[in-house]
Amino acid sequence: MWDESAKNLVKKILLSYKTILIGSHSEVEPILDELICDINTVLAELKDVLPYNTNLSFSFEEAKKELIMVFEDLREETKKIGNRDPAVTCMEEIILCYPYIKAIILHRIAHFLYINKIYVLARILSEEAHSLTGIDIHPGAKIGKNFFIDHGTGIVIGETCIIGNNVTLYQGITLGTYSFKKNSKKPLDLKSKRHPTIEDNVTIYANATILGGGTIIGTNSIIGSNAWIASSVAANSTVKANSIIQANGIKE
């Protein structure tokens, strides 16, 4: 069945990602070639089961170029994790033991598929990542460089969420949207911006909830544990359990 093929694709990615992250270029290239062929194989099977899927093909060369960039960025991110988590003892520990690594690798690939309108396979990869790690990232979410998740269990990141560079998240965080009610007089645009924007150099601690497409967490801000936020926060702010204790660098 095609779903088994998709799950096997995930297994192959996770079996090879150590080589992809620390191997030489000569080791990585054939793995990427095989990965792209495997994706095309699964897409061919999806065609028989889901003929309404928007797109079932992509350029091999474009895919290889994009995936090389994805994994080069991940290599650099992985090297910097030790600066953000003092518990790290070695690179192998990060690669083998951190659920974030599995989640972000599968997200980067799923996001590539998503922006190429290969929606169903993108969702399959994201749901497999969710099952394996407890981290739920919609493939449509845009995530910048040097992204880091510590612990990770219970994190939810919605489809239209935008996350900048050098952002750190802890467990239990929701970057979500409000529930929508159908209104016959005003049709709902489900592809509108519904989830928050997190700008560069933001740290969000455990169990914080940030909702709404118009909500922006400004650069260099810190969001404390259990905060519930539904409106924008200025740059250089500190938010603690639903009260702003420092806004734009000025204590209140």
C-alpha positions as CSV (number, residue, x, y, z in Angstrom):
1,M,0.0,0.0,0.0
2,W,1.1,3.6,-0.7
3,D,0.9,4.5,3.0
4,E,3.5,1.8,3.8
5,S,5.7,3.2,1.0
6,A,5.5,6.6,2.6
7,K,6.4,5.2,6.1
8,N,9.3,3.4,4.6
9,L,10.4,6.7,3.0
10,V,10.4,8.2,6.5
11,K,12.4,5.3,7.9
12,K,15.0,5.6,5.1
13,I,15.4,9.4,5.8
14,L,15.9,8.7,9.5
15,L,18.4,5.9,8.9
16,S,20.5,8.1,6.6
17,Y,20.3,11.5,8.3
18,K,23.4,10.9,10.5
19,T,25.5,10.5,7.3
20,I,23.7,13.5,5.7
21,L,24.6,15.7,8.7
22,I,28.2,14.7,9.3
23,G,29.2,12.8,6.2
24,S,31.4,14.0,3.3
25,H,29.9,15.4,0.1
26,S,30.7,12.2,-1.7
27,E,28.7,10.2,0.9
28,V,25.7,12.6,0.9
29,E,25.1,13.0,-2.8
30,P,24.0,9.4,-3.6
31,I,21.8,9.4,-0.5
32,L,20.0,12.5,-1.8
33,D,19.7,11.0,-5.3
34,E,18.1,7.9,-3.8
35,L,15.8,10.0,-1.6
36,I,14.5,12.0,-4.6
37,C,13.8,8.7,-6.5
38,D,12.0,7.3,-3.5
39,I,9.8,10.4,-3.2
40,N,8.9,10.0,-6.9
41,T,8.1,6.4,-6.4
42,V,5.7,7.2,-3.5
43,L,4.2,10.0,-5.7
44,A,3.5,7.5,-8.5
45,E,1.6,5.3,-6.0
46,L,-0.3,8.3,-4.6
47,K,-1.4,9.0,-8.2
48,D,-3.4,5.8,-8.2
49,V,-5.0,6.4,-4.8
50,L,-5.4,10.2,-4.7
51,P,-5.9,11.4,-8.3
52,Y,-7.1,14.8,-7.1
53,N,-3.8,15.6,-5.5
54,T,-2.7,19.0,-6.8
55,N,0.8,18.1,-8.0
56,L,2.5,14.7,-8.4
57,S,5.8,15.6,-9.9
58,F,8.8,17.9,-9.5
59,S,12.1,18.6,-11.2
60,F,14.9,16.2,-10.1
61,E,17.6,18.9,-10.4
62,E,15.5,21.5,-8.5
63,A,14.8,19.0,-5.8
64,K,18.4,18.1,-5.4
65,K,19.5,21.7,-5.3
66,E,16.9,22.6,-2.6
67,L,17.6,19.5,-0.5
68,I,21.4,20.1,-0.6
69,M,20.7,23.7,0.8
70,V,18.3,22.2,3.4
71,F,20.9,19.8,4.7
72,E,23.8,22.3,4.6
73,D,21.8,24.6,6.8
74,L,21.0,21.7,9.1
75,R,24.6,20.8,9.4
76,E,25.4,24.4,10.6
77,E,22.4,24.4,13.0
78,T,23.5,21.1,14.5
79,K,27.0,22.4,15.2
80,K,25.5,25.3,17.2
81,I,23.2,23.3,19.4
82,G,25.9,22.9,22.1
83,N,25.8,26.7,22.6
84,R,22.1,26.5,23.5
85,D,21.9,23.4,25.5
86,P,24.7,22.8,28.1
87,A,23.6,19.1,28.5
88,V,25.1,18.3,25.1
89,T,28.2,16.1,25.4
90,C,28.9,15.4,21.7
91,M,27.6,15.7,18.1
92,E,26.5,12.0,18.1
93,E,24.3,12.6,21.1
94,I,22.5,15.5,19.3
95,I,22.0,13.5,16.1
96,L,20.9,10.2,17.8
97,C,19.0,11.4,20.9
98,Y,17.3,14.7,20.3
99,P,13.8,14.3,18.9
100,Y,14.0,17.9,17.5
101,I,16.5,16.7,14.9
102,K,14.1,14.1,13.5
103,A,11.3,16.6,13.6
104,I,13.1,19.4,11.8
105,I,14.7,17.1,9.2
106,L,11.3,15.7,8.3
107,H,9.7,19.2,8.4
108,R,12.3,20.7,6.0
109,I,11.6,17.9,3.5
110,A,7.8,18.1,4.1
111,H,8.0,21.9,3.6
112,F,9.8,21.5,0.3
113,L,7.0,19.1,-0.9
114,Y,4.3,21.5,0.4
115,I,5.6,24.6,-1.4
116,N,5.7,22.4,-4.6
117,K,2.0,21.6,-4.0
118,I,2.6,18.0,-3.1
119,Y,0.4,18.4,-0.1
120,V,-0.7,14.9,0.8
121,L,2.8,13.4,1.0
122,A,4.0,16.5,2.9
123,R,1.3,15.8,5.5
124,I,2.2,12.2,5.7
125,L,5.8,13.1,6.5
126,S,4.7,15.6,9.1
127,E,2.3,13.2,10.8
128,E,5.0,10.5,10.9
129,A,7.3,13.1,12.6
130,H,4.5,13.9,15.0
131,S,4.1,10.2,15.9
132,L,7.8,9.7,16.4
133,T,8.7,12.8,18.3
134,G,5.5,14.4,19.8
135,I,6.3,17.5,17.9
136,D,3.5,18.6,15.5
137,I,4.7,21.0,12.8
138,H,2.4,21.6,9.8
139,P,4.4,21.4,6.6
140,G,3.2,24.8,5.5
141,A,5.0,26.5,8.5
142,K,7.9,28.7,7.5
143,I,10.9,28.2,9.8
144,G,14.1,30.1,9.6
145,K,17.7,29.1,10.3
146,N,19.3,28.0,13.6
147,F,15.9,26.9,14.9
148,F,16.1,24.9,18.1
149,I,13.5,22.9,20.1
150,D,14.5,21.7,23.6
151,H,12.6,18.6,24.9
152,G,9.8,19.3,22.4
153,T,6.9,17.1,23.6
154,G,3.5,18.7,22.9
155,I,4.7,21.5,20.6
156,V,2.2,22.5,17.9
157,I,3.1,24.9,15.1
158,G,0.3,25.8,12.6
159,E,0.2,26.0,8.8
160,T,0.7,29.7,8.3
161,C,3.1,30.3,11.2
162,I,6.3,32.2,10.3
163,I,9.3,31.7,12.5
164,G,12.5,33.8,12.0
165,N,16.1,32.9,12.6
166,N,17.7,31.9,15.9
167,V,14.4,31.0,17.6
168,T,14.3,28.6,20.6
169,L,11.1,26.7,21.7
170,Y,10.6,24.6,24.8
171,Q,8.0,21.8,25.3
172,G,4.2,22.3,25.3
173,I,4.1,25.4,23.2
174,T,1.2,26.2,20.8
175,L,1.7,28.6,17.9
176,G,-1.9,28.3,16.8
177,T,-5.1,30.0,15.6
178,Y,-8.6,30.6,16.9
179,S,-11.5,28.3,16.1
180,F,-13.5,29.4,13.0
181,K,-17.3,29.5,12.5
182,K,-18.7,29.2,9.0
183,N,-20.5,32.3,7.9
184,S,-22.5,32.0,4.7
185,K,-22.5,35.8,4.2
186,K,-18.7,36.0,4.5
187,P,-16.9,33.0,3.1
188,L,-13.9,31.9,5.2
189,D,-10.5,32.1,3.5
190,L,-8.7,29.1,5.0
191,K,-5.4,30.1,3.3
192,S,-5.3,33.5,5.0
193,K,-2.7,34.1,7.7
194,R,-4.1,32.4,10.8
195,H,-1.1,31.7,12.9
196,P,1.5,34.0,14.6
197,T,4.8,35.4,13.4
198,I,7.8,34.9,15.6
199,E,10.7,37.2,14.7
200,D,14.4,36.6,15.0
201,N,16.2,35.8,18.3
202,V,13.0,35.0,20.3
203,T,12.9,32.4,23.1
204,I,9.6,30.9,24.1
205,Y,9.4,28.8,27.3
206,A,7.3,25.8,28.2
207,N,3.5,25.7,27.7
208,A,3.2,29.2,26.3
209,T,0.3,29.7,23.9
210,I,0.4,32.3,21.1
211,L,-2.6,32.7,18.8
212,G,-3.7,34.6,15.7
213,G,-2.5,35.5,12.3
214,G,-2.0,39.2,13.2
215,T,0.1,38.4,16.3
216,I,3.8,39.2,16.0
217,I,6.4,38.5,18.7
218,G,9.0,41.1,18.2
219,T,12.8,40.5,17.7
220,N,14.8,39.6,20.8
221,S,11.8,39.0,23.0
222,I,11.4,36.4,25.8
223,I,8.0,34.7,26.4
224,G,7.8,33.0,29.8
225,S,6.2,29.7,30.7
226,N,2.4,29.5,30.6
227,A,2.0,32.8,28.9
228,W,-1.2,33.2,26.8
229,I,-0.8,35.8,24.1
230,A,-3.3,36.9,21.5
231,S,-1.9,40.3,20.5
232,S,1.5,41.5,19.3
233,V,4.5,42.0,21.5
234,A,7.0,44.7,20.8
235,A,10.7,43.9,20.1
236,N,13.0,43.4,23.1
237,S,10.0,42.5,25.4
238,T,9.7,40.1,28.3
239,V,6.4,38.5,28.9
240,K,5.7,36.5,32.1
241,A,2.5,34.5,32.6
242,N,0.3,37.0,30.7
243,S,1.8,40.2,32.0
244,I,4.3,42.2,30.1
245,I,7.1,43.0,32.6
246,Q,9.4,44.7,30.1
247,A,8.3,46.2,26.7
248,N,10.7,47.4,24.1
249,G,13.5,47.1,26.6
250,I,11.8,49.3,29.2
251,K,10.6,47.8,32.5
252,E,7.0,48.5,33.4
